[in-house]
């Protein structure tokens, strides 16, 4: 029997408890808050992040997005904010993953991988066994995504909206067939996205 896995949605860049509660009320399984961003955009203080985390049920994934690389700083940030997931924009210092897991029991780790060339595949394979999920970022964007001005986007998505004519919107994102053949979707979907809260 084939099982259909539910689609889970994370709403990123939440700015306050009201936005967090609204996202959850519309069915979000997770929310993301930026301590720092790769693009250097607006970010939240630790106090603001803690207030947002406290405003949602413990069953909701609370992602802290950061560019920090020091394992000690990352662990302190995650503990202080009370989040259950840390999303790393940059590859952290050596042994950071194991340090985080021992210093913050139950924490989930998501690593962002910039997809700018084939080296991204090697990088993703190297860290995949040490993190809970990978975020493919900086992919070539399409004209349908106006959120970025440099031709790059941090989102891969399925666009289900009706277009007047698909010939005006040619796809730019393509996964190399050999890379796609190596992806074990069943194994990825079977991996728990959010670990049980142990607090």
C-alpha positions in Angstrom: 0.0 0.0 0.0 1.4 3.4 -0.9 1.3 6.0 1.8 0.7 9.6 0.9 2.8 11.9 3.1 1.1 15.1 4.2 2.5 18.4 2.9 4.0 20.5 5.8 4.3 24.2 5.4 6.8 26.5 7.2 6.2 30.2 7.2 9.5 32.1 7.4 10.5 35.5 8.6 7.8 35.7 11.3 8.1 39.1 13.0 5.8 39.0 16.0 3.5 36.7 18.0 0.4 37.8 16.1 1.9 36.7 12.8 3.0 33.4 14.4 -0.5 32.7 15.7 -2.0 33.6 12.3 0.4 31.3 10.5 -0.5 28.4 12.8 -4.2 29.1 12.5 -3.9 28.7 8.7 -2.2 25.3 9.2 1.5 26.1 9.3 3.5 23.2 10.8 6.5 25.4 11.5 7.5 29.1 11.7 10.9 30.7 11.0 12.4 33.7 12.8 15.6 35.4 11.6 18.3 36.1 14.2 20.5 37.1 11.3 19.9 36.6 7.6 22.3 35.8 4.7 21.2 38.9 2.9 21.7 41.1 6.0 18.0 42.0 6.1 15.8 42.8 9.1 16.3 40.5 12.1 14.8 39.9 15.6 16.3 40.3 19.0 16.6 37.2 21.3 13.7 38.6 23.4 11.4 39.0 20.4 12.2 35.4 19.3 11.5 34.0 22.7 8.1 35.8 22.8 7.2 34.4 19.4 8.2 30.9 20.5 6.1 31.2 23.6 3.0 32.2 21.6 2.7 28.9 19.6 2.0 25.3 20.7 5.0 23.2 21.5 4.0 20.9 18.6 4.9 23.7 16.1 8.4 23.7 14.6 10.1 26.9 15.7 13.1 27.6 13.4 15.8 30.0 14.3 17.6 31.2 11.2 21.1 32.4 11.7 24.4 33.1 10.0 26.5 32.4 13.1 29.1 29.6 12.8 30.5 29.2 16.3 29.0 26.0 17.9 29.1 27.7 21.4 27.2 30.8 20.1 24.7 28.6 18.2 23.9 26.5 21.2 23.5 29.5 23.5 21.3 31.2 21.0 19.1 28.1 20.5 18.8 27.5 24.3 18.1 31.1 25.2 15.4 31.5 22.5 13.7 28.2 23.3 13.5 27.0 19.7 13.3 23.4 18.6 15.1 23.8 15.3 18.2 25.8 14.2 18.5 26.7 10.5 22.1 27.4 9.5 22.7 29.7 6.6 26.5 29.2 6.7 28.4 25.9 7.1 29.4 26.0 10.8 32.8 25.4 12.3 34.1 21.7 12.5 32.2 19.5 15.0 29.5 22.1 15.4 26.7 19.6 14.6 27.8 17.1 17.3 28.4 19.9 19.8 24.9 21.3 19.1 23.2 18.0 19.6 25.0 17.4 22.9 24.6 21.0 24.2 20.9 21.3 23.2 19.3 17.9 23.5 16.4 17.3 21.1 17.4 20.2 18.8 16.8 19.7 15.0 19.4 21.1 12.6 18.6 22.3 9.1 21.6 23.3 6.9 21.2 25.7 4.0 23.1 24.7 0.9 23.7 27.4 -1.8 23.0 25.8 -5.2 25.3 27.8 -7.4 27.2 24.9 -9.2 27.6 21.1 -9.0 29.7 21.5 -5.9 26.5 21.9 -4.0 25.7 18.2 -4.5 29.0 17.2 -2.9 28.4 19.6 0.0 24.9 18.3 0.5 26.0 14.7 0.6 28.8 15.5 3.1 26.5 17.1 5.6 23.3 15.1 5.0 24.0 12.4 7.6 24.7 15.0 10.3 21.6 17.2 9.9 17.9 16.6 9.9 17.1 18.5 6.7 18.7 20.4 3.9 17.5 23.7 2.5 18.5 24.3 -1.1 19.1 28.1 -1.5 20.3 30.5 -4.1 18.8 28.6 -7.0 18.3 30.3 -10.3 15.0 32.1 -10.0 12.2 32.6 -12.5 10.3 35.7 -13.5 7.5 34.3 -11.4 9.5 35.0 -8.2 9.8 38.8 -7.8 11.2 38.5 -4.3 14.8 38.6 -5.4 16.4 41.1 -7.7 19.7 39.3 -8.3 18.3 36.3 -10.2 18.6 34.0 -7.2 15.9 32.7 -4.9 15.9 30.8 -1.6 12.8 28.9 -2.5 12.0 25.9 -4.7 8.2 25.6 -5.1 5.5 24.2 -7.2 3.4 27.0 -8.8 -0.2 25.8 -9.1 -1.6 29.1 -10.3 -3.1 29.2 -13.8 -1.0 31.1 -16.3 -2.3 32.7 -19.5 0.2 30.8 -21.5 3.1 28.6 -20.3 5.2 29.6 -23.2 5.7 33.0 -21.5 7.0 31.3 -18.4 9.7 28.8 -19.3 11.1 26.8 -16.4 14.6 27.7 -15.4 15.1 25.3 -12.5 16.1 21.8 -13.6 17.4 19.0 -11.5 20.2 17.0 -13.3 18.8 13.5 -14.1 21.7 11.7 -12.4 21.3 13.8 -9.2 17.5 13.1 -9.2 18.2 9.3 -9.6 20.2 9.4 -6.4 17.4 10.9 -4.3 15.6 8.5 -2.0 12.4 10.3 -1.4 10.9 7.5 0.8 14.0 7.7 3.1 13.8 11.5 3.3 10.1 11.6 4.0 10.4 8.9 6.7 12.8 11.1 8.6 11.0 13.0 11.4 11.1 16.7 10.6 10.6 17.9 14.1 11.8 15.9 17.1 9.5 15.6 20.2 9.9 18.4 22.6 12.1 17.2 25.5 11.8 20.4 27.6 
